[in-house]
Amino acid sequence: MRLFRSLTLLISLFSPFASTAFADDLYQVEMILVRQNAVPAIVSRAAPEDWDAGAQRISPDSFRTPSLNPEVEKLTASNEYTVLLHKAWQQNLGEEASKVAISEGKEQFGQFPIEGTLSLKLGRFTDVDADFWVNQIDANGLVTASEHLKQESHTKNGQLNFLDNGHLGLLIKITSLTAPAPREAPEVVPD
């Protein structure tokens, strides 16, 4: 009985480390930030100076060629949307939230024309917490006004998901790079 209790204690001590050590897998994340032209822009307070607090910058080696270019072409051709940002990268995702900082345009005093964070956490679905700012920057490099997208969602991996935030929206696709590809269905089903 003493051996059983010791073994149980030993397993409980190492199980938190084992789950975090083996839970992270490599995923490709692709996102498209759009403005919905038919919806009036909602100008909010200016983006905070610490817009990326606590977020990791994406390593330049992690960026990948986007695969959603046909969707971007359709969005651009429709005149209903303006594509503001389109990026794809790979990163490890697991049960602990992973927060990355994303920006576009020329940096001025730590601010960008487009800046934000994306927090991802794997579960049955992937929990997404998007917080983006589209900034108007004056000639002195100061942010004078911003549009803000703050949206949380549970997205299904491998599918294109749309996070609607009124005048701004985010298309996101999260695809496992380590899961085996689905097998093709046989042409003839045996009896």
Contact map, one row per residue, 1 for C-alpha under 8 A:
11111000000000000000000000000000000000000000000000000000000000000000000000000000000000000000000000000000000000000000000000000000000000000000000000000000000000000000000000000000000000000000000
11111100000000000000000000000000000000000000000000000000000000000000000000000000000000000000000000000000000000000000000000000000000000000000000000000000000000000000000000000000000000000000000
11111110000000000000000000000000000000000000000000000000000000000000000000000000000000000000000000000000000000000000000000000000000000000000000000000000000000000000000000000000000000000000000
11111111000000000000000000000000000000000000000000000000000000000000000000000000000000000000000000000000000000000000000000000000000000000000000000000000000000000000000000000000000000000000000
11111111100000000000000000000000000000000000000000000000000000000000000000000000000000000000000000000000000000000000000000000000000000000000000000000000000000000000000000000000000000000000000
01111111110000000000000000000000000000000000000000000000000000000000000000000000000000000000000000000000000000000000000000000000000000000000000000000000000000000000000000000000000000000000000
00111111111000000000000000000000000000000000000000000000000000000000000000000000000000000000000000000000000000000000000000000000000000000000000000000000000000000000000000000000000000000000000
00011111111100000000000000000000000000000000000000000000000000000000000000000000000000000000000000000000000000000000000000000000000000000000000000000000000000000000000000000000000000000000000
00001111111110000000000000000000000000000000000000000000000000000000000000000000000000000000000000000000000000000000000000000000000000000000000000000000000000000000000000000000000000000000000
00000111111111000000000000000000000000000000000000000000000000000000000000000000000000000000000000000000000000000000000000000000000000000000000000000000000000000000000000000000000000000000000
00000011111111100000000000000000000000000000000000000000000000000000000000000000000000000000000000000000000000000000000000000000000000000000000000000000000000000000000000000000000000000000000
00000001111111110000000000000000000000000000000000000000000000000000000000000000000000000000000000000000000000000000000000000000000000000000000000000000000000000000000000000000000000000000000
00000000111111110000000000000000000000000000000000000000000000000000000000000000000000000000000000000000000000000000000000000000000000000000000000000000000000000000000000000000000000000000000
00000000011111111100000000000000000000000000000000000000000000000000000000000000000000000000000000000000000000000000000000000000000000000000000000000000000000000000000000000000000000000000000
00000000001111111110000000000000000000000000000000000000000000000000000000000000000000000000000000000000000000000000000000000000000000000000000000000000000000000000000000000000000000000000000
00000000000111111111000000000000000000000000000000000000000000000000000000000000000000000000000000000000000000000000000000000000000000000000000000000000000000000000000000000000000000000000000
00000000000001111111100000000000000000000000000000000000000000000000000000000000000000000000000000000000000000000000000000000000000000000000000000000000000000000000000000000000000000000000000
00000000000001111111110000000000000000000000000000000000000000000000000000000000000000000000000000000000000000000000000000000000000000000000000000000000000000000000000000000000000000000000000
00000000000000111111111000000000000000000000000000000000000000000000000000000000000000000000000000000000000000000000000000000000000000000000000000000000000000000000000000000000000000000000000
00000000000000011111111100000000000000000000000000000000000000000000000000000000000000000000011100000000000000000000000000000000000000000000000000000000000000000000000000000000000000000000000
00000000000000001111111100000000000000000000000000000000000000000000000000000000000000000000000000000000000000000000000000000000000000000000000000000000000000000000000000000000000000000000000
00000000000000000111111110000000000000000000000000000000000000000000000000000000000000000000000000000000000000000000000000000000000000000000000000000000000000000000000000000000000000000000000
00000000000000000011111110000000000000000000000000000000000000000000000000000000000000000000111000000000000000000000000000000000000000000000000000000000000000000000000000000000000000000000000
00000000000000000001111111000000000000000000000000000000000000000000000000000000000000000001111000000000000000000000000000000000000000000000000000000000000000000000000000000000000000000000000
00000000000000000000011111100000000000000000000000000000000000000000000000000000000000000001110000000000000000000000000000000000000000000000000000000000000000000000000000000001110000000000000
00000000000000000000000111110000000000000000000000000000000000000000000000000000000000000111100000000000000000000000000000000000000000000000000000000000000000000000000000000001110000000000000
00000000000000000000000011111000000000000000000000000000000000000000000000000000000000000111100000000000000000000000000000000000000000000000000000000000000000000000000000000111110000000000000
00000000000000000000000001111100000000000000000000000000000000000000000000000000000000011110000000000000000000000000000000000000000000000000000000000000000000000000000000000111100000000000000
00000000000000000000000000111110000000000000000000000000000000000000000000000000000000011110000000000000000000000000000000000000000000000000000000000000000000000000000000011110000000000000000
00000000000000000000000000011111000000000000000000000000000000000111000000000000000001111000000000000000000000000000000000000000000000000000000000000000000000000000000000011100000000000000000
00000000000000000000000000001111100000000000000000000000000000000000000000000000000011110000000000000000000000000000000000000000000000000000000000000000000000000000000001111000000000000000000
00000000000000000000000000000111110000000000000000000000000000000000000100000000001111100000000000000000000000000000000000000000000000000000000000000000000000000000000001110000000000000000000
00000000000000000000000000000011111000000000000000000000000000000000000000000000001111000000000000000000000000000000000000000000000000000000000000000000000000000000000111100000000000000000000
00000000000000000000000000000001111100000000000000000000000000000000000000000000111110000000000000000000000000000000000000000000000000000000000000000000000000000000000111100000000000000000000
00000000000000000000000000000000111110000000000000000000000000000000000000000000111100000000000000000000000000000000000000000000000000000000000000000000000000000000001110000000000000000000000
00000000000000000000000000000000011111100000000000000000000000000000000000000001110000000000000000000000000000000000000000000000000000000000000000000000000000000000011110000000000000000000000
00000000000000000000000000000000001111110000000000000000000000000000000000000011110000000000000000000000000000000000000000000000000000000000000000000000000000000000001000000000000000000000000
00000000000000000000000000000000000111110000000000000000000000000000000000000001000000000000000000000000000000000000000000000000000000000000000000000000000000000000001000000000000000000000000
00000000000000000000000000000000000111111000000000000000000000000000000000000000000000000000000000000000000000000000000000000000000000000000000000000000000000000000011000000000000000000000000
00000000000000000000000000000000000011111100000000000000000000000000000000000000000000000000000000000000000000000000000000000000000000000000000000000000000000000000001000000000000000000000000
00000000000000000000000000000000000000111110000000000000000000000000000000000000000000000000000000000000000000000000000000000000000000000000000000100000000000000000001000000000000000000000000
00000000000000000000000000000000000000011111000000000000000000000000000000000000000000000000000000000000000000000000000000000000000000000000000000110000000000000000001000000000000000000000000
00000000000000000000000000000000000000001111100000000000000000000000000000000000000000000000000000000000000000000000000000000000000000000000000011110000000000000000000000000000000000000000000
00000000000000000000000000000000000000000111110000000000000000000000000000000000000000000000000000000000000000000000000000000000000000000000000011110000000000000000000000000000000000000000000
00000000000000000000000000000000000000000011111000000000000000000000000000000000000000000000000000000000000000000000000000000000000000000000000011000000000000000000000000000000000000000000000
00000000000000000000000000000000000000000001111100000000000000000000000000000000000000000000000000000000000000000000000000000000000000100000001111000000000000000000000000000000000000000000000
00000000000000000000000000000000000000000000111110100000000000000000000000000000000000000000000000000000000000000000000000000000000010100000001011010000000000000000000000000000000000000000000
00000000000000000000000000000000000000000000011111100000000000000000000000000000000000000000000000000000000000000000000000000000000000000000000000000000000000000000000000000000000000000000000
00000000000000000000000000000000000000000000001111100000000000000000000000000000000000000000000000000000000001100000000000000000000000000000000000000000000000000000000000000000000000000000000
00000000000000000000000000000000000000000000000111111000000000000000000000000000000000000000000000000000000000000000000000000000000000000000000000000000000000000000000000000000000000000000000
00000000000000000000000000000000000000000000001111111000000000000000000000000000000000000000000000000000000000000011100000000000000000000000000000000000000000000000000000000000000000000000000
00000000000000000000000000000000000000000000000001111110000000000000000000000000000000000000000000001000000000000001100000000000000000000000000000000000000000000000000000000000000000000000000
00000000000000000000000000000000000000000000000001111110000000000000000000000000000000000000000000000000000000000000000000000000000000000000000000000000000000000000000000000000000000000000000
00000000000000000000000000000000000000000000000000011111000000000000000000000000000000000000000000100000000000000000000000000000000000000000000000000000000000000000000000000000000000000000000
00000000000000000000000000000000000000000000000000011111100000000000000000000000000000000000000000111000000000000000100000000000000000000000000000000000000000000000000000000000000000000000000
00000000000000000000000000000000000000000000000000000111110000000000000000000000000000000000000000111000000000000000000000000000000000000000000000000000000000000000000000000000000000000000000
00000000000000000000000000000000000000000000000000000011111000000000000000000000000000000000000000011100000000000000000000000000000000000000000000000000000000000000000000000000000000000000000
00000000000000000000000000000000000000000000000000000001111101100000000000000000000000001000000000011100000000000000000000000000000000000000000000000000000000000000000000000000000000000000000
00000000000000000000000000000000000000000000000000000000111111100000000000000000000000000000000000000000000000000000000000000000000000000000000000000000000000000000000000000000000000000000000
00000000000000000000000000000000000000000000000000000000011111100000000000000000000000000000000000000000000000000000000000000000000000000000000000000000000000000000000000000000000000000000000
00000000000000000000000000000000000000000000000000000000001111100000000000000000000000000000000000000000000000000000000000000000000000000000000000000000000000000000000000000000000000000000000
00000000000000000000000000000000000000000000000000000000011111110000000000000000000000001110000000000000000000000000000000000000000000000000000000000000000000000000000000000000000000000000000
00000000000000000000000000000000000000000000000000000000011111111000000000000000000000111100000000000000000000000000000000000000000000000000000000000000000000000000000000000000000000000000000
00000000000000000000000000000000000000000000000000000000000001111100000000000000000000111100000000000000000000000000000000000000000000000000000000000000000000000000000000000000000000000000000
00000000000000000000000000000000000000000000000000000000000000111110000000000000000000011000000000000000000000000000000000000000000000000000000000000000000000000000000000000000000000000000000
00000000000000000000000000000100000000000000000000000000000000011111100000000000000001110000000000000000000000000000000000000000000000000000000000000000000000000000000000000000000000000000000
00000000000000000000000000000100000000000000000000000000000000001111110000000000000000000000000000000000000000000000000000000000000000000000000000000000000000000000000000000000000000000000000
00000000000000000000000000000100000000000000000000000000000000000111111100000000000000000000000000000000000000000000000000000000000000000000000000000000000000000000000000000000000000000000000
00000000000000000000000000000000000000000000000000000000000000000111111110000000000000000000000000000000000000000000000000000000000000000000000000000000000000000000000000000000000000000000000
00000000000000000000000000000000000000000000000000000000000000000011111111000000000000000000000000000000000000000000000000000000000000000000000000000000000000000000000000000000000000000000000
00000000000000000000000000000000000000000000000000000000000000000001111111100000000000000000000000000000000000000000000000000000000000000000000000000000000000000000000000000000000000000000000
00000000000000000000000000000001000000000000000000000000000000000001111111110000001000000000000000000000000000000000000000000000000000000000000000000000000000000000000000000000000000000000000
00000000000000000000000000000000000000000000000000000000000000000000111111111000000000000000000000000000000000000000000000000000000000000000000000000000000000000000000000000000000000000000000
00000000000000000000000000000000000000000000000000000000000000000000011111111100000000000000000000000000000000000000000000000000000000000000000000000000000000000000000000000000000000000000000
00000000000000000000000000000000000000000000000000000000000000000000001111111111111000000000000000000000000000000000000000000000000000000000000000000000000000000000000000000000000000000000000
00000000000000000000000000000000000000000000000000000000000000000000000111111111111000000000000000000000000000000000000000000000000000000000000000000000000000000000000000000000000000000000000
00000000000000000000000000000000000000000000000000000000000000000000000011111110000000000000000000000000000000000000000000000000000000000000000000000000000000000000000000000000000000000000000
00000000000000000000000000000000000000000000000000000000000000000000000001111111100000000000000000000000000000000000000000000000000000000000000000000000000000000000000000000000000000000000000
00000000000000000000000000000000000010000000000000000000000000000000000000111111110000000000000000000000000000000000000000000000000000000000000000000000000000000000000000000000000000000000000
00000000000000000000000000000000000111000000000000000000000000000000000000110111110000000000000000000000000000000000000000000000000000000000000000000000000000000000000000000000000000000000000
00000000000000000000000000000000011110000000000000000000000000000000000000110111111000000000000000000000000000000000000000000000000000000000000000000000000000000000000000000000000000000000000
00000000000000000000000000000000011110000000000000000000000000000000000000110011111100000000000000000000000000000000000000000000000000000000000000000000000000000000000000000000000000000000000
00000000000000000000000000000001111000000000000000000000000000000000000100110000111111000000000000000000000000000000000000000000000000000000000000000000000000000000000000000000000000000000000
00000000000000000000000000000001111000000000000000000000000000000000000000000000011111000000000000000000000000000100000000000000000000000000000000000000000000000000000000000000000000000000000
00000000000000000000000000000011110000000000000000000000000000000000000000000000001111100000000000000001000000000100000000000000000000000000000000000000000000000000000000000000000000000000000
00000000000000000000000000000111100000000000000000000000000000000100000000000000001111110000000000000000000000000000000000000000000000000000000000000000000000000000000000000000000000000000000
00000000000000000000000000000111000000000000000000000000000000110100000000000000000011111000000000000000000000000000000000000000000000000000000000000000000000000000000000000000000000000000000
00000000000000000000000000011110000000000000000000000000000000111100000000000000000001111100000000000000000000000000000000000000000000000000000000000000000000000000000000000000000000000000000
00000000000000000000000000011100000000000000000000000000010001111000000000000000000000111110000000000000000000000000000000000000000000000000000000000000000000000000000000000000000000000000000
00000000000000000000000001111000000000000000000000000000000001110000000000000000000000011111000000000000000000000000000000000000000000000000000000000000000000000000000000000000000000000000000
00000000000000000000000001111000000000000000000000000000000001000000000000000000000000001111100000000000000000000000000000000000000000000000000000000000000000000000000000000000000000000000000
00000000000000000000000111100000000000000000000000000000000000000000000000000000000000000111110000000000000000000000000000000000000000000000000000000000000000000000000000000000000000000000000
00000000000000000000001111100000000000000000000000000000000000000000000000000000000000000011111111000000000000000000000111000000000000000000000000000000000000000000000000000000000000000000000
00000000000000000001001110000000000000000000000000000000000000000000000000000000000000000001111111000000000000000000000011100000000000000000000000000000000000000000000000000000000000000000000
00000000000000000001001100000000000000000000000000000000000000000000000000000000000000000000111110000000000000000000000011100000000000000000000000000000000000000000000000000000000000000000000
00000000000000000001000000000000000000000000000000000000000000000000000000000000000000000000111111000000000000000000000011000000000000000000000000000000000000000000000000000000000000000000000
00000000000000000000000000000000000000000000000000000000000000000000000000000000000000000000111111100000000000000000001111000000000000000000000000000000000000000000000000000000000000000000000
00000000000000000000000000000000000000000000000000000000000000000000000000000000000000000000110111110000000000000000001110000000000000000000000000000000000000000000000000000000000000000000000
00000000000000000000000000000000000000000000000000000111000000000000000000000000000000000000000011111000000000000000111100000000000000000000000000000000000000000000000000000000000000000000000
00000000000000000000000000000000000000000000000000000011110000000000000000000000000000000000000001111100000000000000111000000000000000000000000000000000000000000000000000000000000000000000000
00000000000000000000000000000000000000000000000000010011110000000000000000000000000000000000000000111110000000000011110000000000000000000000000000000000000000000000000000000000000000000000000
00000000000000000000000000000000000000000000000000000000110000000000000000000000000000000000000000011111000000000011110000000000000000000000000000000000000000000000000000000000000000000000000
00000000000000000000000000000000000000000000000000000000000000000000000000000000000000000000000000001111100000011111000000000000000000000000000000000000000000000000000000000000000000000000000
00000000000000000000000000000000000000000000000000000000000000000000000000000000000010000000000000000111110000011110000000000000000000000000000000000000000000000000000000000000000000000000000
00000000000000000000000000000000000000000000000000000000000000000000000000000000000000000000000000000011111000011100000000000000000000000000000000000000000000000000000000000000000000000000000
00000000000000000000000000000000000000000000000000000000000000000000000000000000000000000000000000000001111100011000000000000000000000000000000000000000000000000000000000000000000000000000000
00000000000000000000000000000000000000000000000000000000000000000000000000000000000000000000000000000000111111111000000000000000000000000000000000000000000000000000000000000000000000000000000
00000000000000000000000000000000000000000000000000000000000000000000000000000000000000000000000000000000011111110000000000000000000000000000110000000000000000000000000000000000000000000000000
00000000000000000000000000000000000000000000000000000000000000000000000000000000000000000000000000000000001111100000000000000000000000000000110000000000000000000000000000000000000000000000000
00000000000000000000000000000000000000000000000010000000000000000000000000000000000000000000000000000000001111110000000000000000000000000000000000000000000000000000000000000000000000000000000
00000000000000000000000000000000000000000000000010000000000000000000000000000000000000000000000000000000001111111010000000000000000000000000001000000000000000000000000000000000000000000000000
00000000000000000000000000000000000000000000000000000000000000000000000000000000000000000000000000000011111101111110000000000000000000100000000000000000000000000000000000000000000000000000000
00000000000000000000000000000000000000000000000000000000000000000000000000000000000000000000000000000011111000111110000000000000000011111000000000000000000000000000000000000000000000000000000
00000000000000000000000000000000000000000000000000000000000000000000000000000000000110000000000000000011100000011111000000000000000111100000000000000000000000000000000000000000000000000000000
00000000000000000000000000000000000000000000000000100000000000000000000000000000000000000000000000001111000000111111100000000000000111000000000000000000000000000000000000000000000000000000000
00000000000000000000000000000000000000000000000000110000000000000000000000000000000000000000000000001110000000000111110000000000011110000000000000000000000000000000000000000000000000000000000
00000000000000000000000000000000000000000000000000110010000000000000000000000000000000000000000000111100000000000011111000000000011100000000000000000000000000000000000000000000000000000000000
00000000000000000000000000000000000000000000000000000000000000000000000000000000000000000000000000111100000000000001111100000001111000000000000000000000000000000000000000000000000000000000000
00000000000000000000000000000000000000000000000000000000000000000000000000000000000000000000000011110000000000000000111110000011110000000000000000000000000000000000000000000000000000000000000
00000000000000000000000000000000000000000000000000000000000000000000000000000000000000000000100011100000000000000000011111000111100000000000000000000000000000000000000000000000000000000000000
00000000000000000000000000000000000000000000000000000000000000000000000000000000000000000000111111000000000000000000001111100111000000000000000000000000000000000000000000000000000000000000000
00000000000000000000000000000000000000000000000000000000000000000000000000000000000000000000111110000000000000000000000111111110000000000000000000000000000000000000000000000000000000000000000
00000000000000000000000000000000000000000000000000000000000000000000000000000000000000000000011000000000000000000000000011111110000000000000000000000000000000000000000000000000000000000000000
00000000000000000000000000000000000000000000000000000000000000000000000000000000000000000000000000000000000000000000000001111100000000000000000000000000000000000000000000000000000000000000000
00000000000000000000000000000000000000000000000000000000000000000000000000000000000000000000000000000000000000000000000001111110000000000000000000000000011110000000000000000000000000000000000
00000000000000000000000000000000000000000000000000000000000000000000000000000000000000000000000000000000000000000000000111111111000000000000000000000000011110000000000000000000000000000000000
00000000000000000000000000000000000000000000000000000000000000000000000000000000000000000000000000000000000000000000001111101111100000000000000000000001111000000000000000000000000000000000000
00000000000000000000000000000000000000000000000000000000000000000000000000000000000000000000000000000000000000000000011110000111110000000000000000000011111000000000000000000000000000000000000
00000000000000000000000000000000000000000000000000000000000000000000000000000000000000000000000000000000000000000000011100000011111000000000000000000111100000000000000000000000000000000000000
00000000000000000000000000000000000000000000000000000000000000000000000000000000000000000000000000000000000000000001111000000001111100000000000000001111000000000000000000000000000000000000000
00000000000000000000000000000000000000000000000000000000000000000000000000000000000000000000000000000000000000000001110000000000111110000000000000011110000000000000000000000000000000000000000
00000000000000000000000000000000000000000000000000000000000000000000000000000000000000000000000000000000000000000111100000000000011111000000000000011100000000000000000000000000000000000000000
00000000000000000000000000000000000000000000001000000000000000000000000000000000000000000000000000000000000000001111000000000000001111100000000001111000000000000000000000000000000000000000000
00000000000000000000000000000000000000000000000000000000000000000000000000000000000000000000000000000000000000001110000000000000000111110000000001110000000000000000000000000000000000000000000
00000000000000000000000000000000000000000000011000000000000000000000000000000000000000000000000000000000000000011100000000000000000011111000001111100000000000000000000000000000000000000000000
00000000000000000000000000000000000000000000000000000000000000000000000000000000000000000000000000000000000000001000000000000000000001111100001111000000000000000000000000000000000000000000000
00000000000000000000000000000000000000000000000000000000000000000000000000000000000000000000000000000000000000001000000000000000000000111111111110000000000000000000000000000000000000000000000
00000000000000000000000000000000000000000000000000000000000000000000000000000000000000000000000000000000000000000000000000000000000000011111111100000000000000000000000000000000000000000000000
00000000000000000000000000000000000000000000000000000000000000000000000000000000000000000000000000000000000000000000000000000000000000001111110000000000000000000000000000000000000000000000000
00000000000000000000000000000000000000000000000000000000000000000000000000000000000000000000000000000000000000000000000000000000000000001111110000000000000000000000000000000000000000000000000
00000000000000000000000000000000000000000000000000000000000000000000000000000000000000000000000000000000000110000000000000000000000000001111111000000000000000000000000000000000000000000000000
00000000000000000000000000000000000000000000000000000000000000000000000000000000000000000000000000000000000110000000000000000000000000001111111100000000000000000000000000000000000000000000000
00000000000000000000000000000000000000000000011000000000000000000000000000000000000000000000000000000000000000100000000000000000000000111100111111000000000000000000000000000000000000000000000
00000000000000000000000000000000000000000000010000000000000000000000000000000000000000000000000000000000000000000000000000000000000000111100011111000000000000000000000000000000000000000000000
00000000000000000000000000000000000000000011111000000000000000000000000000000000000000000000000000000000000000000000000000000000000000111000001111100000000000000000000000000000000000000000000
00000000000000000000000000000000000000000011111000000000000000000000000000000000000000000000000000000000000000000000000000000000000011110000001111110000000000000000000000000000000000000000000
00000000000000000000000000000000000000001111000000000000000000000000000000000000000000000000000000000000000000000000000000000000000011100000000011111000000000000000000000000000000000000000000
00000000000000000000000000000000000000000111001000000000000000000000000000000000000000000000000000000000000000000000000000000000001111000000000001111100000000000000000100000000000000000000000
00000000000000000000000000000000000000000000000000000000000000000000000000000000000000000000000000000000000000000000000000000000011110000000000000111110000000000000100110000000000000000000000
00000000000000000000000000000000000000000000000000000000000000000000000000000000000000000000000000000000000000000000000000000000111100000000000000011111000000000000100000000000000000000000000
00000000000000000000000000000000000000000000000000000000000000000000000000000000000000000000000000000000000000000000000000000001111000000000000000001111100000000011100000000000000000000000000
00000000000000000000000000000000000000000000000000000000000000000000000000000000000000000000000000000000000000000000000000000011110000000000000000000111110000000010000000000000000000000000000
00000000000000000000000000000000000000000000000000000000000000000000000000000000000000000000000000000000000000000000000000000011100000000000000000000011111000000010000000000000000000000000000
00000000000000000000000000000000000000000000000000000000000000000000000000000000000000000000000000000000000000000000000000001111000000000000000000000001111100000000000000000000000000000000000
00000000000000000000000000000000000000000000000000000000000000000000000000000000000000000000000000000000000000000000000000001111000000000000000000000000111110001000000000000000000000000000000
00000000000000000000000000000000000000000000000000000000000000000000000000000000000000000000000000000000000000000000000000001100000000000000000000000000011111101000000000000100000000000000000
00000000000000000000000000000000000000000000000000000000000000000000000000000000000000000000000000000000000000000000000000001100000000000000000000000000001111100000000000001111000000000000000
00000000000000000000000000000000000000000000000000000000000000000000000000000000000000000000000000000000000000000000000000000000000000000000000000000000000111110000000000001111000000000000000
00000000000000000000000000000000000000000000000000000000000000000000000000000000000000000000000000000000000000000000000000000000000000000000000000000000000111111000000000001110000000000000000
00000000000000000000000000000000000000000000000000000000000000000000000000000000000000000000000000000000000000000000000000000000000000000000000000000000000001111100000000111100000000000000000
00000000000000000000000000000000000000000000000000000000000000000000000000000000000000000000000000000000000000000000000000000000000000000000000000000000001100111110000000111000000000000000000
00000000000000000000000000000000000000000000000000000000000000000000000000000000000000000000000000000000000000000000000000000000000000000000000000000000000000011111000011110000000000000000000
00000000000000000000000000000000000000000000000000000000000000000000000000000000000000000000000000000000000000000000000000000000000000000000000000000011100000001111100011110000000000000000000
00000000000000000000000000000000000000000000000000000000000000000000000000000000000000000000000000000000000000000000000000000000000000000000000000000010000000000111110111000000000000000000000
00000000000000000000000000000000000000000000000000000000000000000000000000000000000000000000000000000000000000000000000000000000000000000000000000001110000000000011111110000000000000000000000
00000000000000000000000000000000000100100000000000000000000000000000000000000000000000000000000000000000000000000000000000000000000000000000000000000000000000000001111110000000000000000000000
00000000000000000000000000000000001111111100000000000000000000000000000000000000000000000000000000000000000000000000000000000000000000000000000000000000000000000000111110000000000000000000000
00000000000000000000000000000000111100000000000000000000000000000000000000000000000000000000000000000000000000000000000000000000000000000000000000011000000000000001111111000000000000000000000
00000000000000000000000000000000111100000000000000000000000000000000000000000000000000000000000000000000000000000000000000000000000000000000000000001000000000000111111111100000000000000000000
00000000000000000000000000000011110000000000000000000000000000000000000000000000000000000000000000000000000000000000000000000000000000000000000000000000000000000111000111110000000000000000000
00000000000000000000000000000011110000000000000000000000000000000000000000000000000000000000000000000000000000000000000000000000000000000000000000000000000000011110000011111000000000000000000
00000000000000000000000000001111000000000000000000000000000000000000000000000000000000000000000000000000000000000000000000000000000000000000000000000000000000011110000001111100000000000000000
00000000000000000000000000001110000000000000000000000000000000000000000000000000000000000000000000000000000000000000000000000000000000000000000000000000000011111000000000111110000000000000000
00000000000000000000000000111100000000000000000000000000000000000000000000000000000000000000000000000000000000000000000000000000000000000000000000000000000111110000000000011111000000000000000
00000000000000000000000000111000000000000000000000000000000000000000000000000000000000000000000000000000000000000000000000000000000000000000000000000000000011100000000000001111100000000000000
00000000000000000000000011110000000000000000000000000000000000000000000000000000000000000000000000000000000000000000000000000000000000000000000000000000000011000000000000000111111000000000000
00000000000000000000000011110000000000000000000000000000000000000000000000000000000000000000000000000000000000000000000000000000000000000000000000000000000000000000000000000011111000000000000
00000000000000000000000011100000000000000000000000000000000000000000000000000000000000000000000000000000000000000000000000000000000000000000000000000000000000000000000000000001111100000000000
00000000000000000000000000000000000000000000000000000000000000000000000000000000000000000000000000000000000000000000000000000000000000000000000000000000000000000000000000000001111110000000000
00000000000000000000000000000000000000000000000000000000000000000000000000000000000000000000000000000000000000000000000000000000000000000000000000000000000000000000000000000000011111000000000
00000000000000000000000000000000000000000000000000000000000000000000000000000000000000000000000000000000000000000000000000000000000000000000000000000000000000000000000000000000001111100000000
00000000000000000000000000000000000000000000000000000000000000000000000000000000000000000000000000000000000000000000000000000000000000000000000000000000000000000000000000000000000111110000000
00000000000000000000000000000000000000000000000000000000000000000000000000000000000000000000000000000000000000000000000000000000000000000000000000000000000000000000000000000000000011111000000
00000000000000000000000000000000000000000000000000000000000000000000000000000000000000000000000000000000000000000000000000000000000000000000000000000000000000000000000000000000000001111100000
00000000000000000000000000000000000000000000000000000000000000000000000000000000000000000000000000000000000000000000000000000000000000000000000000000000000000000000000000000000000000111110000
00000000000000000000000000000000000000000000000000000000000000000000000000000000000000000000000000000000000000000000000000000000000000000000000000000000000000000000000000000000000000011111100
00000000000000000000000000000000000000000000000000000000000000000000000000000000000000000000000000000000000000000000000000000000000000000000000000000000000000000000000000000000000000001111100
00000000000000000000000000000000000000000000000000000000000000000000000000000000000000000000000000000000000000000000000000000000000000000000000000000000000000000000000000000000000000000111110
00000000000000000000000000000000000000000000000000000000000000000000000000000000000000000000000000000000000000000000000000000000000000000000000000000000000000000000000000000000000000000111111
00000000000000000000000000000000000000000000000000000000000000000000000000000000000000000000000000000000000000000000000000000000000000000000000000000000000000000000000000000000000000000001111
00000000000000000000000000000000000000000000000000000000000000000000000000000000000000000000000000000000000000000000000000000000000000000000000000000000000000000000000000000000000000000000111
